């Protein structure tokens, strides 16, 4: 598996992001899905990554800079055929490493609370993320949860 920076112009990446957005919105009450579309991922504050096995797209993830020392994990999604093969864990480790390299000491994320998000939440908890208060412009609700980690260990 190779994780590279970029890929937003690739039709395979665009298709996976469309799937990610549709599933996130389907599993979340209207107005509470914060997954980014292509235009949202094409901003200077976001670095986008794609995971590949040769020509096969395995997954995607992004890192958004919120402050000099704080980043947000965005758009983590593994292609259905690649699930349970360690793609999500590899992408998470990669994004965490990129956050550290960029001087970020905290990495946070917002995710949903429905059953659809349970596997992702379990992944984040296994890798040391802990529940935290809303950050950035997010507001707590029954539709979302917030997790955070110091890039060298748990935050909360």
N, C-alpha and C positions, 0 to 999 in steps of 0.2 A: 504494500500500500504506500502510495506517495501522497502527501498533503502539500498542496501548492497554494500560493496566494493568487487570488483572482479566479476567473472563470465565468463572470457574470454575462459575458457575451456568448457563451456556449449554449446552444439550444437545449442540451441535456440538463445543464444546470438550471436553466430557466424553467424547464418542465418540472424538475424536482422542487424548485421553489414555489411553483404554482400549486403543486400537490401539498406542500408544507402549509402554505397559506390557507388553502381550502380546508384541510383537516383541522388546523388550529381554530379557524372560524366556526367550523361545524361543531367542534367540541366545547365551544365557549359561548356564553350568552352574548348577544349583540352588544357591541360597544366595549367589550372586554378582551378582545383578541388583539394583541400588540405585535404580532409577527409582521415583519417588514416585507413590502413588495420590492421589486427591482429598483424602483426610483429611491426608495428608502434606504437601500443598501449601497447606493451609488453616491454617498456623501463623504466628504473628506474625513470625518471623524470615525468612519467605519473601515476596517480591514476585513476582507472576505476571503475565506479559504474553502477549497474543495478537495475531497479525498478521492483518489483514483486507484484502480487496479488495471493497469494498461489503459485501454480506452473506455473502461467501464466506470461510470460515476458511482461512488459508494455513499457519499454524504457531503454535507456542507456545514459550515459554521462561520460565525463572524464575531469580531471584537469591536465594540464601540467605546471610544474614549469619552468618559463623562467628565473627568477632571484629570489633572496631571498624574494623580496617584490612584485613580479609580476607573475601572472599566466595566462594561456590561457584556455578558455573553448573549449573543443574538443568533437567531435563525439556525439553531442546531437541528439537523434532520438527517436521518439515515435512510437511504433507499430501501424499500421493502425487501428486496432479495438479499440485501447485505446485512440485515438485522441479525443480532446475536452472534456477530463475528468480530466484535471488538472495535468496530468503526467509530461508534459514539465515544468510547473511552479514549481512543487514539486522537480523535478530533478535540475532545475536551482537554487532554494533556497538551496538545499543540497550542490551543488558544491560551491556556494558562501559561505556557512557556513564553508565548509572544507577549502576553501581558507583563510578565516579569521583565523581559528584555526591554520593553517600552517604559519601565520604571513604575508600573502600576503595582501597588501593594495590596489592593483590594479588587476582587472581581465579583460582581453581583449578577443576578438574573431574576427575571420575572417569568413565571410559568402558570399554567392553568391548574385547576383543582379537580377536573373531571377524570374519570377512569382512563381516558386517552393519554393523559400526561403521567400516569403512575410509573411507567418504565423509565421515563426521563428523570423524574424526581428521584427514583431509586438510584440511578446512575450518579446524579449529582451528590446525593447523600453519601454514597460509597466512596466518593472522591474527596470528601471532607467539607462539602458545603453544609452550612447550617442555616436554619431559619433566621430571618432578620426583618427589620422594619422596611416599609416601602422606601425606595430611594428615587432620586431624580424627580420626574413629574408624576410618578405612579401614585395611585391612591388605593389603599387596601379595600378589598371587597371579598365576598364569598366566592368569586370567580378566579381569584389569583392568589399566588403565594410568592414569597420572596426568599431567596437564598443568597448567601454570600460566603466568601472565603478570602482569607489573606493569601496572597500568592505563595506564601511560605507556610500556610496552615490555616486552621479554622478561624473565623472572625468572631462569631457569637458564642 
